[in-house]
Amino acid sequence: MAISNIQLGKQGISDNFIKTLKNHFKKHELVKIHALKSAGHDKENVKEYCKELLDKLGKNYTARVIGFTIVLKKWRKKVR
């Protein structure tokens, strides 16, 4: 299973971040997003980032928050 790592910095979730994330999913099944201190190093902020990512990416993605890391997975079949 191919895993990619991305860091989420002080700019937060921008359009460029979403484009980069989608490019990573072309080659990898899982993407781990590590929230840096500059992104608001609080577990509640990380949960909000997770919800925002799922809203912007669509229904084919699922996420899990582990500490200050968001693990995203893209499903091949559409999730209902």
Helices and strands as residue ranges (DSSP letters): E 3-8, H 15-25, E 30-35, G 37-39, H 43-57, E 61-66, E 69-74
